[in-house]
Amino acid sequence: MTLADNAIAWYEANARDLPWRQPDTTPWGVMVSEVMLQQTPVVRVEPAWRSWMTRWPTPSALAADPPSEAIRMWGRLGYPRRAMRLHACAVAMVAKHNGDVPSDLDELLALPGIGTYTARAVATFAFGQRHPVVDTNVRRVVARVVEGQPDAGPATTAADLVAMTDLLPSDPPRAARASIAFMELGALVCVARNPKCLVCPLENVCLWRASGQKLPDGPSRKPQTYAGTDRQVRGLILEVLRHATGPVPRPRIDVVWGDDVQRARALAALVSDGLVEPRSGDSFALAGDLAGDTERPGG
């Protein structure tokens, strides 16, 4: 059996039961999950994904609403530009693809804000195509099993894509299955700090395991901080705007953070990113918010 065969057999018996993996999940559902899962753990994404798909089961449904509603629905998932990206993709798919997610890789790459990883993931997981889908988990599995290294580098390289392509079966649907199997194996078993080698289906052929090398001390990547950062301040400002149905005057924003310079910088970044729009009377609103000036109760 090949590495892919072993990984697929393990996956069939051990995969998590996630809603975007169900047979009736649409390509749109797969795309939404892939965008949400970027830098956000599954436990937080699952309820958000269900709510999103209930409200906007198709790209056309999302495109019919203003981008402000996508930002509101995004809630506290973090990195809210992803909500804007999904909205922009929905608008583009309505305009160019009759409201459908395109299956062609180049057409996926042409969608606004869709990078090479997301395009390959959608083409693979939604349409059963053969593409190297390489995230942190996959790179770690390949680094250990194939290259004998304790961990992968900080970013995906062309060599990583070649290494993953070499592991994929030639049959596209089975290659797609192998891609998700390697990814799941890295997420659940071949984890960064405490790998569960004794239950890994690739233990007997893992070059890192055979080498006897130990993991380096400390985290392989420096954890990102949040408290006190501009990111936190942007989140606090967005929280105020999400609970308003009209423009919010600057004094309402000023109370969320005491540092005037940092708060102004965070607000300017939200405007620059297209998430927030200045309105008359030194007030601000979510992008594309067409509501009036009455705030929501409790907002």
Secondary structure, 3 states (H helix, E strand, C coil): CCHHHHHHHHHHHHCCCCHHHCCCCCHHHHHHHHHHCCCCCHHHHHHHHHHHHHHCCCHHHHHCCCHHHHHHHHCCCCCCHHHHHHHHHHHHHHHHCCCCCCCCHHHHHCCCCCCHHHHHHHHHHCCCCCCCCCCHHHHHHHHHHCCCCCCCCCCCCHHHHHHHHHHCCCCHHHHHHHHHHHHHHHHHCCCCCCCCHHHCCCHHHCHHHHHCCCCCCCCCCCCCCCCCCHHHHHHHHHHHHHCCCCCEEHHHHHCCCCCHHHHHHHHHHHHHCCCEEEECCCEEEECCCCCCCCCCCCC
